């Protein structure tokens, strides 16, 4: 079904179907993607791939706790084994390198590298040292995220991101990691998608730790951003040669009608998804419209916090997946109005590459100090199956081509975008959706842990080879 939808889309939209039929991926000759210094890589995250949750002194994380609660994750799946990457990392790095991917974005599991008193856990740290050293030996550019949602449970037991102290504990963790791993990391991202940690974790409870209160969400966000701000100077001091940044997910909201109320609703959607994070980072203040949407939820902000949060960044990581069509809810906010007849992925998310271009060009207008951008995640889930040893993920190939075209358009409109990471290198534990949703360009058979390169990865590899040959 998914593949049919993609085929229909391509027939209907010749403007975005520039690749030849024989090669449905390779960007057109005038694309900026041919620039040799445009980094093309793949991303993963610790809890989604590592498994080995009880090994070598790793402590429980909030996702171990949350996924063990019946009903929280589809089919009762947990990250206990995941892709068993903790044991298979060598083969996985070989696979990454054999695909010619130039960059790898991974995350460190905080509960693997520090004990509850904040002392280093040598075995956990050594795992990342081995991994990063090998990646460097292979000539792969390394992007390391310090926090991709697996908060140590002992910190959640003391309030998690509702407790200001967690931000200081995070700075200690950043200190330890940057002392230990300096020289093997090309770019550090403090946080992955603070919107998801704050809103899904503390605002609606769909993610760990599963709390649901708007006031909690704004306070958790403030402490997350403070954690980021406290960590950046520590990373700069310990590892001056690397780039420092943060990764934000962004959402496109479009209005269901021309009415002023619906236009306002779309504006508020983007305030809640984008400005809530980007304004404090790039303007040093929270957008006041957020508190129109959620009256009375202003976080407690101490003197100096906003300066700490808004210190200059070397790069901004952007994760983009889909758009949401919204209308006024008749009160202060917006409600989703799903569009009929549009192409969707296995997640039900609309395929909407223009949203990526429009948001990026909009940010350039809004934020005069916008740092260089890396697209740190983009991709889609499909119910891929291995048939005769092959996975023909046709919709993903088309999705990637169209989103890379959107990136190219944004570059041509003057946005400084330096690279793009596919989400994800391999199928993995997709949070509340468990293993059912497959985002990888490599298929994982969870019963055998066999990896099968999907057609999309083959085409990316082919493009990278051609690009190399031209240089
Ligand atoms: C993002 C997450 C990533 C993955 C993708 C599909 O929100 O950062 O871990 O789950 O969505």
Boltz pocket constraint, residues with backbone or C-beta under 6 A from the ligand:
constraints:
  - pocket:
      binder: B
      contacts: [[A, 45], [A, 48], [A, 192], [A, 193], [A, 196], [A, 249], [A, 319], [A, 377], [A, 423], [A, 429], [A, 430], [A, 431], [A, 439]]
      max_distance: 6.0
